[in-house]
């Protein structure tokens, strides 16, 4: 019995002391994260970071600075003698009612974030962890009063971060459903409102940020006006993604932004687009990386398309950049980070200086990437209609580029292009295009188009500087790098 009582006492003491101990771990971990963030994003500075430690609760206030480049515009060129002799022109009258263009800030942009910290291990609804941080922007009192008058006193955005016991953590951004009258934005007679449903976005990071996980959803965002005005609705907005670190700056993963439906109704240009998708995926393949882009939608309904008899059922824009050497790509990212850290905020820096500094690693590392035979894959670019599909697929590569080719200039790269493309389009779809049948007849007669099962097919090849369409060499003007009379070559000698 005495052992049980002793164990309970020890456990109670541990639970009582743990919050103070874990509060110190939370402070060290957050400070380390801020240091790493500044290294990765040199345009962000931490002007001040202050912790107020408590036993069960602490408070952290951090002030960030977004560093704006101190760019000086080049001096105007001296006037020519002809310009000096010309009669002075009358100044143009000012345009009344035109909005003024705000000037760029000349110094750092500052803002502060205050976090109420609950020390672990017991974090209530957030479970178990080192700490929970409930954060909000620090807004001056006068500005806060104006925001309260528009949106009410309840916070629009809640930001909660849970620090895991063994590293990493999850930040959750959420907000309740809200409807705000447009009349509160400075025009009392304005009808209509802006409304959105409850939303949430979770961003999780693994230990040492070696992995990430993103998930979020907003069911509806809507802007309404009077009956004669446009009405905008966007539904089922989602964001999902996950990935793992490959190098210091590169991840193997993906992220996808989706919109269930977006529509505008009104007297001018009403339209509706379904199933909008934008996705980016990165994959490591051996010593190389590839980047895939997906952009597309479902049906597009618009009066202009209906008038042409051209209803669109699907849109696809899918392409992949392949065979980018990982080591060189990592070096490019590190070099660009170093350039930003060195030049942002530098006194006397001009726009041309900044551009030159950025172009240097792009040029050096970009040339190295080209030497490793990068390729652009057109996975699917096209549209689907009620009359059929029009699509382009294929692969465009740079093969065997040497230092000599790069020294000789852009034209020397043309013989190193290796392209194999296929174009397919439903003949019924072409018939809807003005003069489409005439163009089809010419293309078929010349052999550049083939009829196959209701489709028009064109196979395009470009290799060793020679262009072929369906196996035929097109009659192009002489003198072009791939035209009639131009002998294919593997490289162009550098200029003497």
Residue pairs with C-beta under 8 A, 6 or more apart in sequence:
15 121
15 122
18 119
18 120
18 121
19 55
19 56
19 119
19 120
19 121
20 55
20 119
22 119
22 120
22 121
22 130
22 131
23 53
23 54
23 55
23 58
23 117
23 119
23 131
24 53
25 130
25 131
26 58
26 117
26 119
26 120
26 130
26 131
26 133
26 163
27 51
27 53
27 58
27 60
29 130
29 163
30 60
30 133
30 163
31 49
34 46
34 49
34 62
36 209
37 44
38 44
38 45
38 46
39 337
40 249
40 337
42 67
42 337
42 340
42 341
42 344
43 66
43 67
43 340
43 344
44 64
44 65
44 66
44 67
45 64
45 65
45 67
45 108
46 62
46 63
46 64
46 65
47 63
47 64
47 65
47 108
47 110
48 61
48 62
48 63
49 60
49 61
49 62
49 63
50 60
50 61
50 62
51 58
51 59
51 60
52 58
52 59
52 60
54 119
55 119
56 118
56 119
57 116
57 117
57 118
57 119
58 117
58 119
58 131
59 114
59 115
59 116
59 117
60 114
60 115
60 117
60 133
61 112
61 113
61 114
61 115
61 138
62 112
62 113
62 115
63 110
63 111
63 112
64 110
64 111
64 112
64 113
65 108
65 109
65 110
66 108
66 109
66 110
67 108
67 344
67 345
68 104
68 105
68 106
68 107
68 108
68 109
68 345
69 343
69 344
69 345
69 346
69 349
69 354
70 106
70 345
70 346
70 347
70 348
70 349
71 349
71 350
71 351
71 354
72 348
72 349
72 350
72 351
73 350
73 351
74 350
74 351
74 352
108 345
111 137
111 138
112 137
112 138
113 135
113 136
113 137
113 138
114 135
114 136
114 137
114 138
115 133
115 134
115 135
115 161
116 133
116 134
116 135
117 131
117 132
117 133
118 124
118 131
118 132
118 133
118 134
119 130
119 131
120 128
120 129
120 130
120 131
120 132
120 163
120 165
121 128
121 129
121 130
121 165
122 128
123 129
123 131
123 132
123 162
124 132
126 132
126 160
126 162
127 162
128 165
129 162
129 163
129 164
129 165
129 169
130 163
130 164
130 165
131 162
131 163
132 160
132 161
132 162
132 163
133 160
133 161
133 163
134 158
134 159
134 160
135 159
135 160
135 161
136 155
136 157
136 159
139 147
149 184
150 180
150 184
150 185
151 178
151 180
152 178
154 176
155 175
156 175
156 178
157 173
157 174
157 175
158 172
158 173
158 174
158 175
159 171
159 172
159 173
160 171
160 172
160 174
161 169
161 170
161 171
161 172
162 169
162 170
162 172
163 169
164 170
164 207
166 207
167 206
167 207
167 208
168 204
168 205
168 206
168 207
168 208
168 209
168 211
169 204
169 205
170 202
170 203
170 204
170 205
171 202
171 203
171 204
172 200
172 201
172 202
172 203
173 200
173 201
173 202
173 203
173 216
174 198
174 199
174 200
174 201
175 196
175 198
175 199
176 198
177 195
177 196
177 197
177 198
178 195
178 196
179 193
179 194
179 195
180 193
180 194
180 195
181 190
181 192
181 193
182 190
182 191
182 192
182 193
182 194
182 225
183 189
183 190
183 191
190 225
191 225
191 226
191 229
192 223
192 224
192 225
192 226
192 229
193 223
193 224
194 222
194 223
195 220
195 221
195 222
195 223
195 224
196 218
196 220
196 221
196 222
197 218
197 219
197 220
197 221
198 219
199 216
199 217
199 218
199 219
200 216
200 217
201 214
201 215
201 216
201 239
202 213
202 214
202 215
202 216
203 212
203 213
203 214
204 212
204 213
204 214
205 211
205 212
206 212
206 244
209 245
210 244
210 245
211 242
211 243
211 244
211 245
212 241
212 242
212 243
212 251
212 253
213 241
213 242
214 239
214 240
214 241
214 242
214 255
215 239
215 240
216 238
216 239
216 240
217 236
217 237
217 238
217 239
218 237
219 235
219 236
219 237
220 233
220 234
220 235
220 236
221 233
221 234
221 235
221 237
222 231
222 232
222 233
222 234
223 230
223 231
223 232
223 233
224 231
225 231
228 266
228 267
229 266
230 264
230 265
230 266
230 268
231 264
231 265
231 266
232 262
232 263
232 264
233 261
233 262
233 263
234 259
234 261
234 262
235 259
235 260
235 261
235 262
236 258
236 259
236 260
236 261
237 257
237 258
237 259
237 260
238 256
238 257
238 258
238 259
238 260
239 255
239 256
239 257
239 258
240 255
240 256
240 258
241 253
241 254
241 255
241 256
242 253
242 254
243 251
243 252
243 253
243 254
243 255
243 282
244 251
244 252
244 253
245 251
245 252
246 252
246 284
246 289
246 326
247 326
247 330
248 330
248 333
248 334
249 330
249 333
249 334
249 337
250 282
250 284
250 289
250 326
250 329
250 330
250 333
251 282
252 282
252 283
252 284
253 281
253 282
254 279
254 280
254 281
254 282
255 279
255 280
255 281
256 277
256 278
256 279
256 280
256 294
257 277
257 278
257 279
258 275
258 276
258 277
258 278
259 273
259 275
259 276
259 277
260 274
260 275
261 272
261 273
261 274
261 275
262 272
262 273
262 276
263 270
263 271
263 272
263 273
264 270
264 271
264 272
269 302
270 302
270 303
271 300
271 301
271 302
271 303
272 299
272 300
272 301
272 302
273 297
273 298
273 299
273 300
273 301
274 297
274 298
274 299
274 300
275 297
275 298
275 299
276 296
276 297
276 298
277 294
277 295
277 296
277 297
278 294
278 295
279 292
279 293
279 294
279 295
280 291
280 292
280 293
280 294
281 291
281 292
281 294
282 289
282 290
282 291
282 292
283 289
283 290
283 292
284 326
285 322
287 325
287 326
287 327
288 322
288 323
288 324
288 325
288 326
288 372
289 324
289 325
289 326
289 329
290 320
290 321
290 322
290 323
290 324
291 320
291 321
291 324
292 318
292 319
292 320
292 321
292 379
293 317
293 318
293 319
293 320
294 317
294 318
295 317
295 318
296 314
296 315
296 316
296 317
296 318
297 314
297 315
298 313
298 314
299 311
299 312
299 313
299 314
300 311
300 312
300 315
301 311
305 311
305 312
308 432
309 432
310 385
310 432
311 385
311 386
312 383
312 384
312 385
313 384
313 385
313 386
314 383
314 384
315 383
315 384
316 380
316 381
316 382
316 383
316 384
316 391
317 381
318 378
318 379
318 380
318 381
319 376
319 377
319 378
319 379
319 381
320 376
320 377
320 379
321 374
321 375
321 376
321 377
322 374
322 375
322 376
322 377
323 372
323 373
323 374
323 375
324 369
324 372
324 374
325 368
325 369
325 372
328 365
328 368
328 369
328 372
329 365
329 369
331 365
331 368
332 361
332 362
332 365
332 366
332 369
335 360
335 361
335 364
335 365
336 358
336 361
336 362
339 357
339 358
339 360
339 361
342 357
343 349
343 353
343 354
343 357
367 406
370 398
370 401
370 406
371 401
371 402
371 403
373 397
373 398
373 399
373 400
373 401
374 397
374 398
375 395
375 396
375 397
375 398
376 395
376 396
376 397
377 394
377 395
377 396
378 392
378 393
378 394
378 395
378 396
378 421
379 393
380 391
380 393
381 391
381 392
381 393
382 389
382 390
382 391
382 392
383 389
383 390
383 391
385 426
385 429
387 426
387 428
387 429
387 431
387 432
388 425
388 426
388 427
388 428
388 429
388 454
388 455
389 424
389 425
389 426
389 429
390 424
390 425
390 426
390 429
391 423
391 424
391 425
392 421
392 422
392 423
393 421
393 422
393 424
394 419
394 420
394 421
394 422
394 460
395 419
395 420
395 421
396 417
396 418
396 419
396 421
397 417
397 418
397 419
398 413
398 416
398 417
398 418
399 416
399 417
399 418
400 416
400 490
401 413
401 416
402 491
404 412
404 491
404 493
404 494
405 412
405 413
405 416
405 491
405 492
406 412
406 413
407 494
408 491
408 492
408 493
408 494
408 495
409 492
409 495
411 481
411 492
412 491
412 492
414 465
414 481
414 482
415 464
415 465
415 481
415 488
415 489
415 490
415 491
415 492
416 490
416 491
417 462
418 462
418 463
419 460
419 461
419 462
419 463
420 460
420 461
421 459
421 460
421 461
422 457
422 458
422 459
422 460
423 457
423 458
423 459
423 460
424 455
424 456
424 457
425 455
425 456
426 454
426 455
426 456
427 440
427 451
427 454
427 455
427 456
428 454
430 436
430 437
430 439
430 440
430 456
431 437
440 449
440 456
443 449
443 456
443 458
444 450
444 451
444 456
446 472
447 469
447 470
447 472
448 458
448 469
448 470
448 472
448 474
449 456
449 457
449 458
449 470
450 456
450 457
450 458
450 470
451 457
457 470
458 469
458 470
459 469
459 470
459 471
460 467
460 468
460 469
461 467
461 468
461 469
462 468
462 482
464 488
464 490
465 481
465 482
465 486
465 487
465 488
465 489
466 473
466 482
466 488
467 473
467 474
467 476
467 482
468 474
473 484
475 484
476 482
476 483
476 484
477 483
477 484
478 484
478 485
478 486
479 485
479 486
480 486
